[in-house]
Amino acid sequence: MSENTQNENTLNEDVVREDAETDFEIDLGELEPEAEETGLNLDFGDDEQPAEDSELNLDFDAPAVEGDDAADAESDEDAPEDADAALEAALEELRLDLRSKPGEWYVLHTYSGMENKVKQNLDARANTLDQTDYIFETIVPTETVVEIRNGTPKQVTRVVLPGYVLVRMEMTEDSWATVRHTPSVTGFVGHAQDPVPLSLTEVENMLLPSIKAKVAAENQGKPSPKTKKKVEVMDFEVGDSVQVIEGPFAGVHASITEINPNAQRLKALVEILGRETPVDLTFQQIEKL
């Protein structure tokens, strides 16, 4: 090989080596900062933090109900079932009591509003006339309700069947006369001289509101659909004509179409531009005409 050829090959190798070193330096200089910056912003900064927050909010906070809080949560869930079970137990006790007692149940008709007075008078007459062996028990069925007057709810106990009283007795001529001639008693319900006794199911149904009130009082704070107190509005009825006194319809006449005692609200029709339009109102927003 000639000397010129060797020199030319040596020169070419030096050029290639320089080009290779140049490419290597350029690649490292441009790629290293990008890889480093991407790793910091995306892999560690963005991904780790949401995972940590999610773990705190979902996995630890929600299930971590311990001690008294857990007991309260379980108590709230079990409360309606407990109240229902208490009602069923009370009804079963009533049924057993009704079957075990002597005598039969009859319904007396009285003057309205005199039910409790009739009970007092009849109990006194049974003692005075020595009829306690035949007249055993007198009951005025009652119920507990929430009455709303002037927008204010108030719990009251009232007679379930105004004008009627239950009496458990053995029917004889003397016991019949003792009951029949009690002041404010107008007679037995049914045949006047030969009254028909009630079935135990009928007696149970008449006493059911009293049993519900008793169970509700014993299980305060444990509401149940079966023991929930009845709510009644005493100031208004469906169909009443009223005047709106507050709100955007103040001064307009309306007719009540629906009453929701539990929410203490009502629906009424008001005339707007010659057309009747239903509106939702509170008891405080209306007054009777």
C-alpha positions as CSV (number, residue, x, y, z in Angstrom):
1,M,0.0,0.0,0.0
2,S,1.4,3.4,-0.9
3,E,2.1,6.1,1.6
4,N,-0.5,8.4,0.2
5,T,-3.2,5.8,0.7
6,Q,-2.3,5.1,4.3
7,N,-2.4,8.8,5.1
8,E,-5.8,9.1,3.5
9,N,-7.2,6.2,5.5
10,T,-5.8,7.6,8.8
11,L,-7.5,11.0,8.0
12,N,-10.8,9.3,7.3
13,E,-10.7,7.4,10.6
14,D,-10.0,10.6,12.5
15,V,-13.0,12.3,10.8
16,V,-15.3,9.4,11.7
17,R,-14.1,9.3,15.3
18,E,-14.7,13.1,15.6
19,D,-18.2,12.7,14.1
20,A,-19.0,9.9,16.5
21,E,-17.9,11.9,19.5
22,T,-19.9,14.9,18.3
23,D,-23.1,12.8,18.0
24,F,-22.7,11.2,21.4
25,E,-22.3,14.6,23.1
26,I,-25.4,16.1,21.4
27,D,-27.6,13.1,22.3
28,L,-26.6,13.2,26.0
29,G,-27.0,16.9,26.2
30,E,-30.5,17.0,24.8
31,L,-32.0,13.8,26.3
32,E,-30.8,13.9,29.9
33,P,-32.7,17.1,31.1
34,E,-35.9,16.0,29.4
35,A,-35.9,12.6,31.1
36,E,-35.1,14.1,34.4
37,E,-37.8,16.8,34.2
38,T,-40.4,14.4,33.0
39,G,-39.7,12.0,35.9
40,L,-40.1,14.7,38.5
41,N,-43.3,16.2,37.2
42,L,-45.3,13.2,36.0
43,D,-44.1,10.1,37.9
44,F,-43.6,11.4,41.4
45,G,-45.4,14.7,41.6
46,D,-48.7,13.9,39.8
47,D,-49.2,10.2,40.5
48,E,-48.3,9.8,44.1
49,Q,-50.3,12.6,45.7
50,P,-53.8,11.7,44.4
51,A,-53.3,8.1,45.4
52,E,-52.4,9.2,48.9
53,D,-55.5,11.5,49.1
54,S,-57.8,8.9,47.8
55,E,-56.5,6.4,50.3
56,L,-57.2,8.8,53.2
57,N,-60.7,9.7,52.1
58,L,-62.0,6.3,51.0
59,D,-60.2,3.6,52.8
60,F,-59.5,5.1,56.2
61,D,-62.1,7.8,56.9
62,A,-65.3,5.9,55.9
63,P,-64.8,2.6,57.7
64,A,-63.1,4.2,60.7
65,V,-66.2,4.2,63.0
66,E,-65.2,2.9,66.3
67,G,-66.3,3.0,69.9
68,D,-69.3,5.1,70.7
69,D,-69.7,6.3,67.2
70,A,-70.0,2.8,65.8
71,A,-72.5,1.9,68.6
72,D,-74.6,5.0,67.8
73,A,-74.7,4.1,64.1
74,E,-75.7,0.6,64.7
75,S,-78.3,1.8,67.2
76,D,-79.9,4.2,64.7
77,E,-80.2,1.4,62.1
78,D,-81.7,-1.0,64.6
79,A,-84.0,1.5,66.2
80,P,-87.1,1.0,63.9
81,E,-86.7,-2.8,64.1
82,D,-86.6,-2.6,67.9
83,A,-89.7,-0.4,68.1
84,D,-91.6,-2.7,65.7
85,A,-90.5,-5.7,67.8
86,A,-91.7,-4.0,71.0
87,L,-95.1,-3.3,69.4
88,E,-95.5,-6.9,68.3
89,A,-94.6,-8.1,71.8
90,A,-97.1,-5.7,73.3
91,L,-99.8,-6.9,70.9
92,E,-99.1,-10.5,71.7
93,E,-99.3,-9.7,75.4
94,L,-102.6,-8.0,74.8
95,R,-104.0,-11.1,73.0
96,L,-103.0,-13.4,75.8
97,D,-104.5,-11.1,78.3
98,L,-107.8,-10.8,76.4
99,R,-108.1,-14.6,76.2
100,S,-107.3,-15.3,79.8
101,K,-109.7,-12.8,81.4
102,P,-113.3,-13.8,82.3
103,G,-116.4,-12.1,80.7
104,E,-117.1,-10.7,77.3
105,W,-116.6,-7.3,75.9
106,Y,-119.5,-4.9,75.0
107,V,-119.7,-1.4,73.6
108,L,-121.7,1.3,75.4
109,H,-123.0,4.3,73.7
110,T,-122.6,7.5,75.7
111,Y,-123.0,11.2,75.3
112,S,-120.0,12.6,73.4
113,G,-117.5,14.1,75.7
114,M,-118.7,12.1,78.7
115,E,-116.7,8.9,78.1
116,N,-114.3,9.3,81.0
117,K,-117.2,10.3,83.3
118,V,-119.1,7.2,82.3
119,K,-116.1,5.1,83.2
120,Q,-115.9,6.7,86.7
121,N,-119.6,6.4,87.3
122,L,-119.8,2.8,86.1
123,D,-116.9,1.6,88.2
124,A,-118.4,3.3,91.3
125,R,-121.8,1.8,90.7
126,A,-120.3,-1.7,90.3
127,N,-118.7,-1.4,93.7
128,T,-121.8,0.2,95.3
129,L,-124.3,-2.3,93.9
130,D,-122.0,-5.3,94.6
131,Q,-121.6,-6.1,90.9
132,T,-117.8,-6.4,90.8
133,D,-118.2,-10.2,90.2
134,Y,-120.0,-9.5,87.0
135,I,-118.7,-6.1,85.8
136,F,-114.9,-6.5,85.6
137,E,-113.4,-3.7,83.6
138,T,-114.3,-0.4,81.8
139,I,-112.0,1.1,79.2
140,V,-112.1,4.3,77.2
141,P,-109.8,3.7,74.1
142,T,-107.5,6.6,73.6
143,E,-104.7,7.6,71.2
144,T,-101.8,10.1,71.2
145,V,-101.7,12.5,68.2
146,V,-99.9,15.7,67.3
147,E,-102.4,18.5,66.7
148,I,-101.2,21.6,64.8
149,R,-103.1,24.8,65.8
150,N,-102.0,28.2,64.6
151,G,-98.9,26.6,63.1
152,T,-97.8,25.2,66.5
153,P,-97.7,21.4,67.0
154,K,-98.9,20.0,70.3
155,Q,-99.1,16.4,71.5
156,V,-102.4,15.5,73.0
157,T,-104.2,12.3,74.1
158,R,-107.8,12.0,72.9
159,V,-110.6,9.5,72.7
160,V,-110.4,7.1,69.7
161,L,-114.2,6.7,69.4
162,P,-116.0,9.7,70.8
163,G,-119.3,8.5,72.3
164,Y,-118.3,4.9,73.0
165,V,-116.9,3.0,76.0
166,L,-115.8,-0.7,76.3
167,V,-117.0,-2.8,79.2
168,R,-115.9,-6.4,80.1
169,M,-118.7,-8.1,82.0
170,E,-120.9,-11.2,82.5
171,M,-124.3,-10.4,81.2
172,T,-127.1,-10.9,83.8
173,E,-130.2,-8.9,84.5
174,D,-128.6,-7.1,87.4
175,S,-125.3,-6.3,85.7
176,W,-127.3,-5.2,82.6
177,A,-129.4,-2.8,84.7
178,T,-126.3,-1.5,86.5
179,V,-124.7,-0.6,83.3
180,R,-127.8,0.6,81.5
181,H,-128.8,3.0,84.2
182,T,-125.4,4.6,84.6
183,P,-125.7,8.4,84.1
184,S,-124.8,9.5,80.5
185,V,-125.1,5.9,79.1
186,T,-127.7,5.8,76.3
187,G,-127.5,2.1,75.8
188,F,-125.6,-0.9,74.5
189,V,-124.5,-1.0,70.9
190,G,-126.5,-3.7,69.2
191,H,-129.8,-5.2,70.6
192,A,-131.1,-3.2,73.5
193,Q,-132.1,-6.1,75.7
194,D,-129.8,-8.7,74.3
195,P,-126.4,-7.0,73.4
196,V,-124.0,-8.8,71.1
197,P,-120.5,-9.1,72.5
198,L,-117.4,-8.1,70.5
199,S,-114.9,-10.6,69.1
200,L,-111.4,-10.5,70.5
201,T,-110.1,-9.2,67.2
202,E,-112.6,-6.3,67.3
203,V,-111.5,-5.5,70.9
204,E,-107.8,-5.7,69.8
205,N,-108.4,-3.2,66.9
206,M,-110.2,-0.8,69.3
207,L,-107.3,-0.9,71.8
208,L,-104.5,-0.8,69.2
209,P,-104.1,3.0,69.2
210,S,-103.6,2.9,73.0
211,I,-101.0,0.1,72.7
212,K,-99.1,2.1,70.0
213,A,-99.0,5.2,72.2
214,K,-97.7,3.1,75.1
215,V,-95.0,1.5,73.1
216,A,-94.0,4.9,71.5
217,A,-93.7,6.4,75.0
218,E,-91.5,3.5,76.2
219,N,-89.3,3.7,73.0
220,Q,-88.7,7.4,72.7
221,G,-86.0,8.3,70.2
222,K,-86.6,5.0,68.3
223,P,-89.2,6.1,65.7
224,S,-91.0,3.4,63.7
225,P,-93.7,3.7,61.0
226,K,-95.9,1.5,63.1
227,T,-95.5,3.6,66.3
228,K,-95.2,7.0,64.7
229,K,-97.6,9.6,66.1
230,K,-100.5,10.8,63.9
231,V,-100.2,14.4,62.9
232,E,-103.4,16.4,62.3
233,V,-104.0,20.0,61.2
234,M,-106.9,21.5,63.2
235,D,-107.0,25.0,61.5
236,F,-107.5,24.0,57.9
237,E,-109.2,21.4,55.7
238,V,-109.1,20.4,52.1
239,G,-111.5,22.7,50.2
240,D,-111.2,25.6,52.5
241,S,-111.0,29.1,50.9
242,V,-108.1,31.1,52.3
243,Q,-106.2,34.2,51.7
244,V,-102.4,34.3,51.2
245,I,-100.9,36.8,53.6
246,E,-97.2,36.3,53.0
247,G,-94.9,35.7,50.1
248,P,-95.2,36.6,46.4
249,F,-98.9,35.8,46.3
250,A,-99.9,37.9,49.3
251,G,-103.4,39.3,49.0
252,V,-104.5,36.5,46.6
253,H,-107.4,34.2,47.4
254,A,-106.7,30.4,47.2
255,S,-108.5,27.1,47.6
256,I,-106.7,24.3,49.6
257,T,-106.3,21.1,47.5
258,E,-103.8,19.1,49.7
259,I,-102.5,19.2,53.2
260,N,-99.2,17.6,54.4
261,P,-99.4,17.6,58.2
262,N,-95.9,16.1,58.8
263,A,-94.2,18.7,56.6
264,Q,-96.6,21.5,57.8
265,R,-97.2,22.6,54.2
266,L,-100.1,22.6,51.8
267,K,-101.0,23.0,48.2
268,A,-103.6,25.5,47.0
269,L,-105.0,26.8,43.8
270,V,-104.5,30.6,43.2
271,E,-105.9,32.5,40.2
272,I,-103.1,34.1,38.2
273,L,-103.9,35.9,34.9
274,G,-107.3,34.3,34.8
275,R,-106.0,30.7,35.3
276,E,-105.9,28.6,38.4
277,T,-102.3,27.7,39.3
278,P,-101.2,25.3,42.1
279,V,-98.7,26.7,44.6
280,D,-96.9,25.3,47.6
281,L,-97.5,27.2,50.9
282,T,-96.9,27.0,54.6
283,F,-99.6,27.3,57.3
284,Q,-98.1,30.7,58.3
285,Q,-98.6,32.1,54.8
286,I,-102.4,31.8,54.8
287,E,-105.5,32.6,56.9
288,K,-109.1,31.6,56.6
289,L,-111.5,34.0,54.9
